[in-house]
Amino acid sequence: MPTLFDPVRAGDLYLPNRIVMAPLTRNRAPNAVPTPLMAEYYAQRASAGLLISEATAISHQGQGYADVPGLYGTEQLDGWKRVTDAVHAKGGRIVTQLWHVGRVSHVDLQPGGQPPVAPSAIAARTKTYLIRNGVGSFVDTSTPRALRAEELPGIVQDFRHAARNAVTSAHFDGVEIHAANGYLIDQFLKRGANQRSDDYGGSIENRARLLLEVVRAVVDEIGPGKTAIRLSPVTPANDVNDPEPQPLFEYVVRQLAPLGLAYIHVIEGATGGPREIPERPFDYDALRLAYRDAGGTGAWMVNNGYDGALAEEALARGADLVAYGRPYIANPDLVERLRAGAPLNTPDKATFYGGGAKGYTDYPTLAAKAA
């Protein structure tokens, strides 16, 4: 039986261990440009089998929070190249998460102060993060407008171009398409946010159409072995829901199976919350088996509330990779701590979003404590 510390292949990526740093939004990229401090932060965590970058906007329209990075400008790509160079110099591997937030945005963040876009003109009962006069705060998202069908090919192309930029210009080792947590692709998937009556609404096949168009475009651009996807079948994050998630997501993974993706990243339960949601039951083993039954060979990544023991149980049941989110905020050497069974540093929640080095690059490693 594999352990967390055994190597594994995920598409074109050879990973020395099965511990993954999950995407973590930290709001430290002014003007959407990655900074040298970000390069230090990611390089500190390069012992992970794989680093997944914080969610990164594919376009200005795709931006949903203040000071999150992008992939659509030369300065942004140059900033990310400094990050990937620093990670690679430490022997690490890093992919970027391609992000369009859809309705989870605010007019202050959108081009020309326009409303955010969504499958339907339904406001998300959630918050976004703005910085005004140097002070960050959470505010209600703005009411979106419904995307016209003729606009959707342009969004697919934005994903394609961002993937190409990520690999060829920023030197990422691959990309993860963000189709989770109530952002644009997830909004199209779930009936609570999608009330369209055209080819992108109604049936499961129609609601999954945008996701599959995006994935196929990215695969066509950079190859399947560098392409992955993140899904969250039942999370209530950002006010999304679907009354029948099991058939919806089993359909999705069966359609993804023939594409040869590097990995499928699944958030179990509520993102950053309970692993089980009684009012939203879901069989994750059945989801993985549906993917395998349809011929899917990509690595299977699980995420949400994992410690060392629970991770080993997941590997025994058929998972290949385990993603850790908040533990990586305060523990740059998480791999070493898990291997040694050492205690973890406690993260400072006051420094999660925005700021500088404090609560970002100043957490001590085991080696530093021992010195």
C-alpha positions as CSV (number, residue, x, y, z in Angstrom):
1,M,0.0,0.0,0.0
2,P,1.4,3.4,-0.9
3,T,2.3,6.0,1.8
4,L,2.2,9.8,1.7
5,F,6.0,9.7,1.1
6,D,6.1,7.4,-1.9
7,P,6.5,8.9,-5.4
8,V,3.7,9.0,-7.9
9,R,3.1,10.1,-11.5
10,A,0.4,12.6,-12.4
11,G,0.3,13.0,-16.1
12,D,3.6,14.6,-17.2
13,L,4.5,15.3,-13.6
14,Y,6.7,13.0,-11.6
15,L,6.1,13.8,-7.9
16,P,8.5,12.6,-5.2
17,N,5.7,12.4,-2.6
18,R,1.9,12.5,-2.5
19,I,1.5,15.6,-0.4
20,V,0.1,18.6,-2.3
21,M,-0.2,22.2,-1.3
22,A,-3.7,23.3,-2.1
23,P,-4.5,26.7,-3.7
24,L,-4.6,29.4,-1.0
25,T,-5.7,32.9,-1.8
26,R,-3.6,35.4,0.2
27,N,-4.2,38.8,-1.5
28,R,-0.6,39.9,-1.7
29,A,-0.3,40.7,-5.5
30,P,-1.0,44.4,-6.0
31,N,-2.3,45.2,-9.4
32,A,-2.6,41.4,-10.0
33,V,1.2,41.1,-10.3
34,P,3.1,38.4,-8.3
35,T,5.8,39.9,-6.1
36,P,9.3,38.7,-4.9
37,L,7.7,38.0,-1.5
38,M,5.4,35.5,-3.2
39,A,8.5,33.8,-4.8
40,E,9.9,33.4,-1.3
41,Y,6.6,32.0,0.0
42,Y,6.3,29.3,-2.6
43,A,9.9,28.4,-2.6
44,Q,9.7,27.8,1.2
45,R,7.1,25.1,0.5
46,A,8.9,23.4,-2.4
47,S,9.3,20.1,-0.6
48,A,5.6,19.4,-1.3
49,G,5.1,16.7,-4.0
50,L,3.2,19.4,-5.9
51,L,2.4,23.1,-5.3
52,I,-0.8,24.5,-6.7
53,S,-0.7,28.2,-6.9
54,E,-3.3,30.5,-5.5
55,A,-6.3,30.9,-7.9
56,T,-5.1,33.2,-10.7
57,A,-7.5,35.2,-12.9
58,I,-7.5,34.4,-16.6
59,S,-8.8,37.8,-17.5
60,H,-9.7,41.2,-15.9
61,Q,-13.3,40.1,-16.0
62,G,-12.3,36.9,-14.1
63,Q,-11.0,38.9,-11.2
64,G,-13.1,38.7,-8.0
65,Y,-10.9,39.9,-5.1
66,A,-8.4,42.7,-4.4
67,D,-4.7,41.9,-4.9
68,V,-5.1,38.5,-6.4
69,P,-2.7,37.6,-9.3
70,G,-3.5,37.3,-13.0
71,L,-2.2,35.6,-16.1
72,Y,-3.3,38.0,-18.8
73,G,-0.5,40.7,-18.8
74,T,3.2,40.7,-19.4
75,E,4.1,42.1,-16.0
76,Q,1.9,39.4,-14.4
77,L,3.6,36.6,-16.3
78,D,7.1,38.0,-15.5
79,G,6.1,38.0,-11.8
80,W,5.0,34.4,-12.0
81,K,8.2,33.4,-13.8
82,R,10.1,34.7,-10.8
83,V,7.9,32.5,-8.6
84,T,8.3,29.3,-10.7
85,D,12.1,29.9,-11.1
86,A,12.4,30.1,-7.3
87,V,10.4,26.9,-6.8
88,H,12.3,25.0,-9.5
89,A,15.6,26.1,-8.0
90,K,14.5,24.3,-4.8
91,G,13.7,21.2,-6.8
92,G,9.9,21.7,-6.6
93,R,7.0,21.4,-9.0
94,I,4.2,24.0,-9.4
95,V,1.0,24.3,-11.4
96,T,-1.2,27.3,-11.5
97,Q,-5.0,27.3,-10.9
98,L,-6.9,29.0,-13.7
99,W,-9.7,31.1,-12.3
100,H,-12.8,33.0,-13.5
101,V,-14.9,34.0,-10.5
102,G,-18.1,34.7,-12.4
103,R,-20.6,36.4,-10.1
104,V,-18.3,36.3,-7.0
105,S,-17.0,39.8,-7.7
106,H,-17.7,43.5,-7.3
107,V,-18.2,46.3,-9.7
108,D,-15.0,48.0,-8.2
109,L,-13.0,45.1,-9.5
110,Q,-14.5,44.8,-13.0
111,P,-13.4,46.5,-16.2
112,G,-15.1,49.9,-16.5
113,G,-17.1,49.2,-13.3
114,Q,-19.4,46.8,-15.1
115,P,-21.4,44.1,-13.3
116,P,-19.8,40.7,-12.9
117,V,-21.0,38.0,-15.2
118,A,-22.7,34.7,-14.5
119,P,-24.9,32.0,-16.1
120,S,-27.9,33.8,-14.7
121,A,-28.5,37.2,-13.2
122,I,-28.7,35.8,-9.6
123,A,-26.7,37.5,-6.9
124,A,-24.4,35.3,-4.8
125,R,-25.1,35.6,-1.1
126,T,-21.5,35.8,-0.2
127,K,-18.6,38.3,0.3
128,T,-15.6,39.4,-1.6
129,Y,-12.5,41.3,-0.5
130,L,-11.8,44.9,-1.4
131,I,-9.0,47.2,-0.4
132,R,-10.0,50.8,-0.1
133,N,-7.6,53.6,1.1
134,G,-5.2,50.9,2.1
135,V,-7.6,49.0,4.3
136,G,-9.0,45.6,3.4
137,S,-12.5,44.5,4.2
138,F,-15.1,42.0,3.1
139,V,-18.2,43.4,1.3
140,D,-21.2,41.9,-0.4
141,T,-20.7,40.8,-4.0
142,S,-22.4,42.8,-6.8
143,T,-25.5,41.5,-8.7
144,P,-24.3,40.0,-12.0
145,R,-25.6,40.0,-15.5
146,A,-26.3,36.9,-17.4
147,L,-23.7,36.0,-20.0
148,R,-25.0,35.8,-23.6
149,A,-24.4,32.5,-25.4
150,E,-22.2,34.3,-28.0
151,E,-19.9,35.4,-25.2
152,L,-19.0,31.9,-24.0
153,P,-16.6,31.0,-26.8
154,G,-14.5,34.1,-25.7
155,I,-14.3,32.8,-22.1
156,V,-13.2,29.4,-23.4
157,Q,-10.5,31.2,-25.3
158,D,-9.5,33.1,-22.2
159,F,-8.9,29.8,-20.5
160,R,-6.9,28.5,-23.5
161,H,-4.7,31.6,-23.7
162,A,-4.1,31.7,-19.9
163,A,-3.0,28.0,-20.0
164,R,-0.6,28.7,-22.8
165,N,0.8,31.8,-21.0
166,A,1.2,29.8,-17.8
167,V,3.3,27.1,-19.4
168,T,5.2,28.9,-22.1
169,S,5.8,32.3,-20.5
170,A,5.5,31.8,-16.8
171,H,7.1,28.3,-16.9
172,F,4.5,26.5,-14.7
173,D,4.6,22.7,-14.9
174,G,0.9,22.6,-15.7
175,V,-2.5,24.1,-14.9
176,E,-5.4,23.2,-12.8
177,I,-8.8,24.5,-14.0
178,H,-10.8,25.9,-11.2
179,A,-14.3,24.4,-11.6
180,A,-15.1,24.4,-7.8
181,N,-16.2,26.5,-4.9
182,G,-19.0,28.4,-6.6
183,Y,-17.0,30.2,-9.2
184,L,-18.0,30.5,-12.9
185,I,-17.7,26.9,-14.1
186,D,-19.3,25.6,-10.9
187,Q,-22.1,28.2,-11.3
188,F,-22.9,26.8,-14.7
189,L,-22.9,23.2,-13.3
190,K,-25.3,23.8,-10.4
191,R,-28.9,24.5,-10.8
192,G,-29.0,27.0,-7.9
193,A,-27.0,29.4,-9.9
194,N,-27.9,28.3,-13.5
195,Q,-31.5,29.0,-14.6
196,R,-30.7,29.2,-18.3
197,S,-33.0,27.8,-21.0
198,D,-30.4,27.6,-23.8
199,D,-27.7,24.9,-24.6
200,Y,-25.9,25.8,-21.4
201,G,-28.8,25.3,-19.0
202,G,-31.4,22.7,-17.9
203,S,-30.1,19.2,-18.4
204,I,-26.9,17.8,-16.8
205,E,-25.4,17.6,-20.3
206,N,-26.1,21.3,-21.0
207,R,-24.9,22.5,-17.6
208,A,-21.6,20.6,-18.0
209,R,-21.1,22.0,-21.5
210,L,-18.9,25.0,-20.6
211,L,-16.7,22.9,-18.3
212,L,-16.0,20.4,-21.0
213,E,-15.4,23.0,-23.7
214,V,-12.9,24.7,-21.4
215,V,-11.1,21.5,-20.5
216,R,-10.9,20.4,-24.2
217,A,-9.6,23.8,-25.2
218,V,-6.8,23.7,-22.6
219,V,-5.9,20.1,-23.4
220,D,-5.7,21.0,-27.0
221,E,-3.4,24.0,-26.2
222,I,-0.9,22.5,-23.7
223,G,-1.6,18.7,-23.7
224,P,-3.5,16.5,-21.3
225,G,-0.5,15.6,-19.2
226,K,-0.2,19.2,-18.0
227,T,-4.0,19.7,-17.5
228,A,-6.0,19.1,-14.3
229,I,-9.3,20.1,-12.8
230,R,-10.7,20.9,-9.4
231,L,-14.3,19.9,-8.5
232,S,-16.4,20.4,-5.3
233,P,-19.6,18.4,-5.6
234,V,-21.5,19.6,-2.5
235,T,-19.7,22.6,-1.0
236,P,-22.0,25.5,-0.2
237,A,-19.1,27.9,-0.8
238,N,-20.2,31.2,-2.5
239,D,-23.9,30.2,-2.3
240,V,-24.0,27.3,-4.9
241,N,-26.1,24.2,-4.6
242,D,-27.5,21.5,-6.8
243,P,-30.3,19.2,-5.7
244,E,-28.8,16.1,-7.4
245,P,-25.0,16.4,-7.2
246,Q,-24.3,12.6,-7.6
247,P,-25.5,12.1,-11.1
248,L,-24.2,15.5,-12.1
249,F,-20.6,14.9,-11.0
250,E,-20.5,11.2,-12.1
251,Y,-21.5,12.5,-15.6
252,V,-18.7,15.1,-15.4
253,V,-16.0,12.6,-14.5
254,R,-17.1,10.1,-17.0
255,Q,-16.8,12.8,-19.7
256,L,-13.4,13.8,-18.4
257,A,-12.0,10.2,-18.3
258,P,-11.1,9.8,-22.0
259,L,-9.2,13.2,-22.0
260,G,-6.2,11.8,-20.1
261,L,-5.9,14.6,-17.5
262,A,-3.0,14.7,-15.1
263,Y,-5.2,14.6,-12.0
264,I,-8.7,15.2,-10.7
265,H,-8.8,17.3,-7.5
266,V,-11.9,16.7,-5.4
267,I,-13.0,18.8,-2.4
268,E,-14.9,16.5,-0.1
269,G,-17.7,18.2,1.9
270,A,-17.7,21.9,2.6
271,T,-14.6,23.8,1.5
272,G,-12.6,24.6,4.7
273,G,-15.5,23.2,6.7
274,P,-17.1,19.8,7.7
275,R,-16.2,16.8,5.6
276,E,-19.8,15.5,5.8
277,I,-22.8,17.6,5.1
278,P,-25.9,15.6,6.3
279,E,-28.3,17.6,4.0
280,R,-26.0,17.1,1.0
281,P,-24.9,13.4,1.1
282,F,-22.4,12.3,-1.5
283,D,-20.5,9.1,-2.3
284,Y,-16.9,10.1,-3.2
285,D,-15.8,6.5,-3.6
286,A,-18.5,6.1,-6.2
287,L,-17.3,9.2,-8.0
288,R,-13.8,7.9,-8.2
289,L,-15.0,4.5,-9.4
290,A,-17.1,6.1,-12.1
291,Y,-14.0,7.9,-13.3
292,R,-12.0,4.7,-13.4
293,D,-14.8,2.7,-14.9
294,A,-14.9,5.2,-17.8
295,G,-11.2,4.7,-18.4
296,G,-9.8,7.6,-16.4
297,T,-6.1,7.2,-15.6
298,G,-5.3,10.5,-14.0
299,A,-4.2,10.7,-10.4
300,W,-7.0,11.1,-7.9
301,M,-6.5,14.0,-5.4
302,V,-8.6,14.3,-2.2
303,N,-8.9,17.5,-0.2
304,N,-10.5,18.8,3.1
305,G,-9.5,18.3,6.7
306,Y,-6.9,15.6,6.2
307,D,-4.3,14.7,8.8
308,G,-1.7,12.1,8.4
309,A,-3.8,9.1,9.6
310,L,-6.9,10.1,7.5
311,A,-4.6,10.6,4.5
312,E,-3.2,7.1,4.8
313,E,-6.8,5.8,4.9
314,A,-7.6,7.7,1.7
315,L,-4.6,6.2,-0.1
316,A,-5.6,2.7,1.0
317,R,-9.1,3.3,-0.6
318,G,-7.6,4.4,-3.9
319,A,-6.6,8.0,-3.7
320,D,-3.3,9.0,-5.2
321,L,-2.7,12.5,-3.8
322,V,-3.8,14.4,-0.7
323,A,-4.0,18.2,-0.7
324,Y,-3.5,20.3,2.4
325,G,-4.6,23.9,2.6
326,R,-4.5,25.8,5.8
327,P,-1.8,23.6,7.4
328,Y,0.5,24.9,4.6
329,I,0.0,28.5,5.7
330,A,1.9,28.1,8.9
331,N,4.0,25.1,8.1
332,P,6.3,25.6,5.1
333,D,7.9,22.3,5.9
334,L,4.7,20.3,6.2
335,V,6.1,17.3,4.5
336,E,8.9,17.0,7.1
337,R,6.5,17.6,10.0
338,L,4.1,14.9,8.7
339,R,7.0,12.5,8.2
340,A,8.3,13.1,11.7
341,G,4.9,13.2,13.4
342,A,5.9,16.6,14.7
343,P,3.4,19.2,16.0
344,L,2.2,21.9,13.6
345,N,2.5,25.7,13.9
346,T,-0.8,27.5,14.4
347,P,-1.7,29.9,11.6
348,D,-2.4,33.6,12.4
349,K,-5.9,34.1,10.9
350,A,-5.5,37.9,11.1
351,T,-2.8,37.7,8.4
352,F,-4.6,35.3,6.0
353,Y,-5.7,38.0,3.6
354,G,-3.5,41.0,2.6
355,G,-0.4,42.4,4.3
356,G,3.3,41.6,3.9
357,A,5.8,39.0,5.3
358,K,4.1,38.7,8.7
359,G,2.0,35.6,8.8
360,Y,3.2,34.8,5.3
361,T,7.0,34.0,5.1
362,D,7.9,34.2,8.8
363,Y,6.6,30.8,10.1
364,P,9.5,28.8,11.6
365,T,10.5,25.4,10.3
366,L,11.5,22.4,12.5
367,A,15.1,23.0,11.4
368,A,15.0,26.6,12.5
369,K,13.5,25.8,15.9
370,A,16.2,23.2,16.4
371,A,19.1,25.6,15.5
